[in-house]
Amino acid sequence: MVPFAPPALQAPAPTAAPSPAAPLAFDLTQALARARAENPQIRAAKARVQEREGLITSTRADALPQIALVGDFTRVRDVSLLNSGFGDSAAAFGLNPASLVGARNVWTSQATFSQPLFYWGKLGTAIKVARMGEREARYAYTTAELDVLHGVAKAYLAVLGAQADLEVVKVRKQAAETFLADVKAKLDAQSATELDLLRAQSELLSVEPENLQAEANLQRAVEVLDGQLGLDPKTPLALAPMGQPPLGTRPEGRERSEIAQLRQEEAMYRENDKILKSDLRPKFDFNASYGYQAGKTDLLFKEPYDTWRVNVTMKFPLFDGLRSAGKRAQNEAQLEQVRQARIDRERAVAVEMRTADRELEKAVALNDAAQKAHDAAAEALRVSRESFDQGLITSLDLLQTERSERQAESQRRRAELGVWSALFDQRRSLGLPPQ
C-alpha cells in the first residue's frame, strides 16, 4: 500500500474562478471620442484619404523629369551583315564571312533623362483632379464619421433604455415576490384564499419572461455599442445617464458632406473631360541620354567610347479606333448620373430636415405628457400606500398601483430618451455631430 496517491490519481488543485472584469465607464462624450479613434469604418475612411494624398504625389510625378542610371551587358552574334550587299561581296575581297559575325560583348553605362514638354494641359489637369479626389475623400470621411458617431449615440441611448426597462421589470418582480409572500402569510393565518395565492403566483410567473427578455435586450444593446466602440462584444459597460435634454434654439446647420462630395465628383468628371480631349491632340516630349559603350570593361568611361543622344518627339494621334470618343461618352454619362444623384440627395435632405423638426416637436410633447402621467401615477401610489396602511385596500390593489407607477416611470424615461434621439436626428439632418 502506497502512502500517497500517484500524481495521475491526485485530485487537481482547485483553481480560483476568474473574477469578472470591471465594467468600462463611459459618458457620451468619452464614447464618441473612442469611436473616432477606434471604429473600423472611421479608420477605413481615414485610410482612403491617405490613399488619395498618395495619388496626388504619384500624379504629380508624371509632370516632373524622369532620371535613371542604366547599366547593361550584352553578348550578341549579329548576322545581319552577312545578309547585306557587303556580306555577299566579302569573299571577293578575301574576307572570311565568319570573322564578320563573331560573338561580341557590349558594355553600356549611361544616364537617361525624359521630360514631357507640352500635353495641352493634361498633366496639370490630372494633378487638379487628384487634388479634387483628395477633397472628395475627405467629404466621404466626414460622412462616415457622422454616421458612426450618430450610430454610437443611438446605441448609447438604446443601452440606457434597455437598462431602464430592466430596472422597471426588476422592481415589478420584487413587488410580485413581496405580494406572494404576503398572501402566503395571510393564507397561513386563514385570512386569504387559495384563489388569492394563485393570483399572486400568476403575477410572479408573468413577470419572469419579461425579466428574461429585458436582460437579453440589454445584453444585445451592450454588444452593439461595444462593436461600434471597437471593443470586444463581451466587454461590460457602465454608462453615465444623459440627464435632461437641452431644448433651445435650432442650431445652425452646414452643407451636408454627402452633397458636397457629389458636387466634387461632378467637378472631377468635368475636368476629366479635358484630359480626354487632350488625348486627341499632339504631344511633345524631350529625351536625352549620355554614357559610355564599349566592348571591353577597361574601355568604359574613356574617349572616344562616350555616347549621347538628344531628341524631341511629337506624337500626333490620327485614329484610335474611336476609343477617346467612347471614353468621353462614358464620362458624360457618369457625370449625368452623379448630377441626378446630387439632385435626389438634396431633395431627400430637405425632407429629412423638415421631418427631424417635426419629430422633435412630437418627442417634446410626448415627454411632457409622460412626465405628467408619471406624476399622477406617483401620487396615486402614495395614496394607495396610505389606504393600504389603513386597511382600506388589499395588497393586490397596491400591487396593481405599483405596476402602473412602474409602467409610467418606464414611459417617462423612454420619452426622455426619445427627445435625445430626436435631437440627434435633427443635428444629423443639419450635418452636425451628436455633441
Secondary structure, DSSP 8 states (H G I E B T S, - for coil): --SS--GGGS-------------EEE-HHHHHHHHHHH-HHHHHHHHHHHHHHHHHHHHHHTTS-EEEEEEEEEEE---TTTTSHHHHHTGGGT--HHHHS--EEEEEEEEEEEEEEE-TTHHHHHHHHHHHHHHHHHHHHHHHHHHHHHHHHHHHHHHHHHHHHHHHHHHHHHHHHHHHHHHHHHHHTTSS-HHHHHHHHHHHHHHHHHHHHHHHHHHHHHHHHHHHTT--TT--EEE----S----S-------HHHHHHHHHHHHHHHHHHHHHHTTS-EEEEEEEEEEEESSGGGTT-TT-EEEEEEEEEE-----TTHHHHHHHHHHHHHHHHHHHHHHHHHHHHHHHHHHHHHHHHHHHHHHHHHHHHHHHHHHHHHHHHHHHTTSS-HHHHHHHHHHHHHHHHHHHHHHHHHHHHHHHHHHHTT----
